[in-house]
Amino acid sequence: MNGLLRDTLAEMVSRKIFVLFVIVTMVLLLAVWGTWEVRLNISGDQGFSDAASGAAASLVAEAFAKVMSVLVFFAVFATAGLLPRSLERGRAEFFLSKPLSRAQLLTARLVSIWLVYGLMVVACGMIVYVVMVMAHGGFDPAMIYLFAMTLVEYGVWVSIVGLAGILFGSSSWAMIIAFSVWVAQLLLASHDTFRNLLTNQVILYTIDTLYYLVPKTSQMRDLAVNLAVGQPVESWLPLWSSVVVAAILYYCAISVFARRDY
């Protein structure tokens, strides 16, 4: 496990992926710094009502959730090709020569990717949040919910690109699958709207089925925002269903990897 962690970190450095995160973080910092003149009161003092304070906290939490979404987006596409690259002819022999079963090997590889890139996303997010607090004040420890949910969300994406990488053995296809699922989960988040607009029962059943099958990462972030600002959570479905789907995808990846000849 330690060896794969070092390999993943070394690969991040050699491929200059950390430079991508630095550039994205700098752009996000400039965007946050550009709002310096927009003063928001989150603590409720200086004459602001509790309602205004709550609205300000919700606005900051939602804005920061978008920041974390951008970082996760780049992390997903930066790591989509890591597993297929490990299984290319000439490299697969070295990867499979490690003294681990295939299930242990794939698990260690996916966990190392999740840890290295997930912690990179969290570190960049923390830097942006510090600047956001400097610009607008109102440090809120409840933002830990957004950081924790980001790690869970990225774990879901690692299972998606992991299975895609095993099935197709192609970085391009892993990216296409990741992008397709990203778009699908954004569209399916409005499945209730489709129910009000459409009348064809076959299409409605199809949309409902896809809604439960596709991980709901955008709704997971909305759930984290509610937790961060102290609002009630209407449903935990986006979280537990996404985790269940990720576990199923991981099991499928293990099954395919164990049977495939490299």
C-alpha positions in Angstrom: 0.0 0.0 0.0 2.8 2.4 0.9 4.6 1.6 -2.3 1.4 2.4 -4.4 0.9 5.6 -2.4 4.5 6.7 -3.3 4.0 5.6 -6.9 0.7 7.6 -7.2 2.4 10.7 -5.6 5.4 10.3 -7.9 3.1 10.0 -10.9 1.3 13.2 -9.9 4.6 15.0 -9.7 6.0 13.6 -13.0 2.8 14.3 -14.9 2.8 17.9 -13.5 -0.8 17.3 -12.2 0.0 19.4 -9.1 0.7 22.3 -11.5 -2.9 22.0 -12.8 -4.2 22.2 -9.3 -2.0 25.2 -8.5 -3.4 27.0 -11.6 -7.0 26.1 -10.8 -6.5 27.2 -7.2 -5.0 30.5 -8.3 -7.9 31.2 -10.6 -10.4 30.4 -7.8 -8.4 32.7 -5.5 -8.5 35.5 -8.0 -12.3 35.0 -8.3 -12.7 35.1 -4.5 -10.4 38.1 -4.1 -12.3 39.9 -6.8 -15.3 39.9 -4.4 -13.4 41.7 -1.7 -15.7 44.7 -1.8 -18.8 42.5 -1.3 -19.1 42.4 2.5 -21.2 39.7 4.0 -22.0 39.4 7.7 -22.2 35.8 8.8 -22.1 36.1 12.5 -25.2 38.2 12.8 -23.7 41.3 14.6 -23.5 44.9 13.4 -27.2 45.2 13.2 -27.9 42.3 10.8 -30.9 40.2 11.6 -30.7 36.5 12.1 -32.4 36.0 8.7 -29.9 38.1 7.0 -27.1 36.3 8.8 -28.5 32.9 7.7 -28.9 34.0 4.1 -25.3 35.2 4.1 -24.0 31.9 5.6 -26.0 29.9 3.0 -24.6 32.1 0.2 -21.1 31.5 1.3 -21.6 27.8 1.8 -23.2 27.4 -1.7 -20.4 29.4 -3.3 -17.8 27.3 -1.6 -19.6 24.1 -2.6 -19.2 25.3 -6.2 -15.5 25.8 -5.6 -15.1 22.3 -4.3 -17.1 21.0 -7.3 -14.6 22.6 -9.7 -11.7 21.0 -7.8 -13.4 17.6 -7.9 -14.1 18.0 -11.6 -10.5 18.5 -12.4 -9.4 15.7 -10.0 -11.7 13.2 -11.7 -10.4 13.9 -15.2 -6.8 14.1 -14.1 -7.1 10.6 -12.6 -9.4 9.0 -15.1 -6.4 7.6 -17.1 -4.3 6.4 -14.2 -5.6 2.9 -14.0 -5.7 2.2 -17.8 -2.1 3.6 -18.0 -1.0 1.1 -15.3 -2.5 -1.7 -17.4 -0.9 -0.8 -20.7 1.3 -3.5 -22.3 4.7 -3.3 -20.8 3.5 -1.7 -17.5 0.9 -4.3 -16.6 3.6 -6.9 -15.9 5.2 -4.6 -13.3 1.9 -3.6 -11.8 0.7 -7.2 -11.5 4.1 -8.5 -10.2 3.5 -7.0 -6.7 3.0 -9.6 -3.9 -0.8 -9.0 -3.6 -3.9 -10.7 -4.9 -5.6 -8.9 -7.7 -8.4 -7.7 -5.4 -5.9 -6.3 -2.9 -3.9 -4.8 -5.7 -6.8 -3.0 -7.3 -8.1 -1.9 -3.9 -4.7 -0.5 -2.9 -4.4 1.3 -6.3 -7.9 2.9 -6.1 -7.4 3.9 -2.4 -4.0 5.4 -3.1 -5.6 7.5 -5.9 -8.4 8.5 -3.6 -6.0 9.5 -0.8 -3.5 11.4 -2.9 -5.8 13.3 -5.1 -8.6 13.6 -2.5 -6.2 15.3 -0.1 -5.0 17.5 -2.8 -8.5 18.7 -3.5 -9.1 19.3 0.2 -5.8 21.2 0.6 -6.6 23.5 -2.3 -10.1 23.9 -1.0 -8.8 24.9 2.4 -6.5 27.6 0.8 -9.5 29.0 -1.1 -11.6 29.0 2.1 -9.0 30.8 4.1 -8.9 33.6 1.5 -12.7 33.6 1.4 -12.8 34.1 5.2 -10.1 36.9 4.8 -12.3 38.6 2.2 -15.6 38.3 3.9 -15.0 37.2 7.5 -17.2 34.7 9.4 -15.1 31.5 9.8 -17.5 28.6 10.2 -16.2 25.2 11.5 -19.4 23.6 10.1 -17.7 23.8 6.7 -16.1 20.6 7.7 -19.2 18.9 6.3 -18.4 20.2 2.8 -14.8 18.9 3.1 -16.0 15.5 4.4 -18.7 15.2 1.7 -16.1 16.1 -1.0 -13.9 13.2 0.0 -17.0 10.9 -0.1 -18.0 12.3 -3.5 -14.5 11.9 -4.9 -14.5 8.3 -3.7 -17.7 7.7 -5.7 -16.0 9.1 -8.8 -12.9 6.9 -8.2 -15.1 3.8 -8.3 -16.7 5.1 -11.6 -13.5 5.8 -13.4 -11.9 2.6 -11.9 -14.6 0.4 -13.4 -14.4 2.3 -16.7 -10.7 1.9 -16.8 -10.9 -1.8 -16.2 -13.6 -2.4 -18.7 -12.3 -0.4 -21.6 -8.5 -0.2 -20.8 -8.5 3.3 -22.3 -7.9 6.7 -20.7 -10.1 8.3 -23.4 -13.1 6.0 -22.7 -12.7 6.5 -18.9 -12.9 10.3 -19.4 -15.9 9.9 -21.7 -17.7 7.7 -19.2 -16.9 10.1 -16.3 -18.1 13.1 -18.3 -21.3 11.3 -19.4 -22.1 10.3 -15.8 -21.3 13.9 -14.7 -23.8 15.3 -17.1 -26.4 12.6 -16.4 -26.4 13.2 -12.6 -26.8 16.9 -13.2 -29.8 16.3 -15.5 -31.4 13.6 -13.3 -31.2 15.9 -10.3 -34.2 17.6 -11.8 -36.2 14.4 -12.3 -39.1 15.8 -10.4 -39.4 18.6 -13.0 -39.4 16.0 -15.8 -42.3 14.3 -14.0 -44.3 17.5 -14.2 -43.5 18.1 -17.8 -43.8 14.6 -19.3 -46.7 12.3 -19.6 -45.2 9.2 -21.3 -45.1 6.6 -18.5 -42.2 4.6 -20.2 -40.0 7.7 -20.3 -40.9 8.6 -16.7 -40.1 5.1 -15.4 -36.8 5.2 -17.3 -35.9 8.5 -15.8 -36.8 7.3 -12.3 -34.8 4.2 -12.8 -31.8 6.1 -14.0 -32.1 8.5 -11.1 -31.7 5.7 -8.6 -28.9 4.0 -10.6 -26.7 7.1 -11.3 -24.7 8.5 -8.3 -26.1 11.8 -7.2 -22.9 13.8 -6.5 -24.4 17.2 -7.0 -27.2 16.5 -4.6 -24.6 15.2 -2.1 -23.0 18.7 -2.1 -26.5 20.3 -1.6 -26.9 18.0 1.4 -23.5 19.1 2.8 -24.5 22.7 2.3 -27.7 22.1 4.4 -25.6 20.5 7.1 -23.1 23.4 7.1 -25.7 26.1 7.5 -27.8 24.2 10.0 -30.8 23.5 7.8 -32.7 20.3 8.0 -31.9 17.5 5.6 -35.0 16.4 3.8 -33.6 13.1 2.5 -30.3 11.2 2.9 -31.1 9.3 -0.3 -28.4 11.1 -2.4 -25.7 10.1 0.0 -26.5 6.5 0.8 -27.7 5.5 -2.7 -24.5 7.0 -4.2 -22.3 5.1 -1.7 -24.2 1.8 -2.5 -23.8 2.3 -6.2 -20.1 3.1 -5.7 -19.7 -0.1 -3.7 -21.4 -2.1 -6.5 -19.2 -0.6 -9.2 -16.1 -1.3 -7.1 -17.2 -5.0 -6.7 -17.8 -5.2 -10.5 -14.3 -3.7 -11.1 -12.8 -6.3 -8.8 -14.7 -9.1 -10.5 -13.6 -8.0 -14.0 -10.0 -7.4 -13.0 -9.7 -10.8 -11.4 -10.8 -12.6 -14.5 -9.1 -10.5 -17.2 -5.9 -11.7 -18.8 -3.2 -9.1 -19.2 
